[in-house]
């Protein structure tokens, strides 16, 4: 196994475990698919149901159910696509953004508590240094 393959395997295992635990520990009223849609719209801006479904690798019908639930709660809104009348553009609402930001703040606080209790300053510095590298790697996938 090459150094790149060993590193890729280690990063994959660590990031997958971290993501799974972070998602499992959410105390939000939103389901995982609902949180994912709102987070994506918040980070990347307006999108279509079809594009969100492709990104999440689920059927457009399944994504439609998630989108309808979020829309009925006022967390996102849809508008006609100006270039294609058959499609709608989905946008997160101010209330939806507030829900996403509160959830992120809650996770950040839980992470900070765990870091303070179980990691040394040197270990925290190493994680802080690695974070932009992991972000850059994610952007290349």
C-alpha positions in Angstrom: 0.0 0.0 0.0 1.4 3.4 -1.0 1.7 6.3 1.5 -1.1 8.1 -0.3 -3.3 5.0 -0.1 -2.6 4.5 3.6 -3.3 8.2 4.3 -6.5 8.1 2.3 -7.7 5.0 4.2 -6.9 6.6 7.6 -8.6 9.9 6.7 -11.6 8.1 5.3 -12.2 6.0 8.4 -11.7 9.0 10.7 -13.9 11.4 8.8 -16.6 8.8 8.3 -16.7 8.0 12.1 -16.7 11.7 13.0 -19.5 12.5 10.6 -21.6 9.5 11.7 -21.2 10.4 15.4 -21.9 14.1 14.8 -25.1 13.3 12.9 -26.3 10.7 15.4 -25.9 13.1 18.3 -28.0 15.9 16.9 -30.8 16.9 19.1 -32.6 18.7 16.3 -36.2 18.2 15.3 -35.0 17.8 11.7 -34.3 14.4 10.1 -30.8 13.8 8.7 -32.0 14.3 5.1 -33.7 17.6 6.1 -30.5 18.9 7.9 -28.4 17.9 4.9 -30.6 19.8 2.4 -30.8 22.9 4.6 -27.0 22.9 5.2 -26.3 22.5 1.5 -28.6 25.3 0.5 -27.1 27.5 3.3 -23.5 26.8 2.2 -24.0 26.7 -1.6 -27.0 28.8 -2.3 -30.2 28.1 -4.3 -30.5 24.7 -6.1 -33.0 22.4 -7.7 -34.6 19.3 -6.2 -33.0 17.2 -9.0 -29.5 18.6 -8.3 -29.9 18.0 -4.5 -31.0 14.5 -5.2 -28.0 13.9 -7.5 -25.7 15.3 -4.8 -27.2 13.0 -2.1 -27.4 10.1 -4.5 -31.1 9.5 -3.9 -34.1 9.5 -6.2 -35.7 12.9 -7.1 -38.9 11.5 -5.6 -37.3 10.9 -2.3 -35.7 14.3 -2.3 -39.1 15.8 -3.2 -40.6 14.4 0.0 -37.8 16.0 2.0 -38.2 19.3 0.2 -41.9 19.3 0.7 -41.6 18.8 4.4 -39.1 21.6 4.7 -41.2 23.9 2.6 -44.4 23.2 4.6 -42.5 24.3 7.8 -41.3 27.5 6.1 -37.6 26.5 6.2 -37.1 26.7 2.4 -39.1 28.3 -0.4 -39.4 27.5 -4.1 -39.6 29.8 -7.0 -39.9 29.1 -10.8 -36.6 28.7 -12.6 -36.4 31.7 -14.9 -34.6 29.6 -17.6 -36.8 26.5 -17.4 -40.4 26.8 -16.4 -40.6 23.1 -15.6 -38.2 23.4 -12.7 -38.2 25.2 -9.4 -35.3 26.8 -7.6 -35.1 26.1 -3.9 -33.8 28.7 -1.4 -33.3 28.5 2.3 -35.4 31.0 4.3 -34.2 33.1 7.1 -35.9 30.7 9.6 -34.2 27.7 7.9 -30.8 29.4 8.1 -31.4 30.1 11.8 -32.1 26.4 12.4 -28.9 25.4 10.5 -26.7 27.9 12.3 -28.1 27.0 15.7 -27.4 23.3 15.0 -23.8 24.1 13.9 -23.3 26.2 17.0 -24.5 23.4 19.2 -22.1 20.9 17.6 -19.2 23.4 17.9 -19.9 23.8 21.6 -20.0 20.0 22.1 -16.7 19.7 20.2 -15.1 22.4 22.3 -16.2 20.6 25.5 -14.7 17.3 24.3 -11.5 19.0 23.1 -11.0 20.8 26.5 -11.6 17.6 28.5 -9.7 15.1 26.4 -7.0 16.7 24.3 -3.8 18.6 25.0 -3.0 22.0 23.5 -0.5 20.4 21.1 -3.2 17.9 19.9 -5.7 20.7 19.4 -3.1 22.7 17.4 -2.5 19.6 15.3 -6.2 19.3 14.6 -6.5 23.0 13.8 -3.6 22.7 11.4 -5.1 19.6 9.7 -8.6 21.1 9.3 -7.8 23.3 6.2 -6.0 20.3 4.6 -9.1 18.1 5.1 -11.3 20.9 3.7 -9.0 21.2 0.6 -9.0 17.4 0.1 -12.8 17.4 0.3 -12.9 20.1 -2.4 -10.9 17.9 -4.7 -13.3 14.9 -4.6 
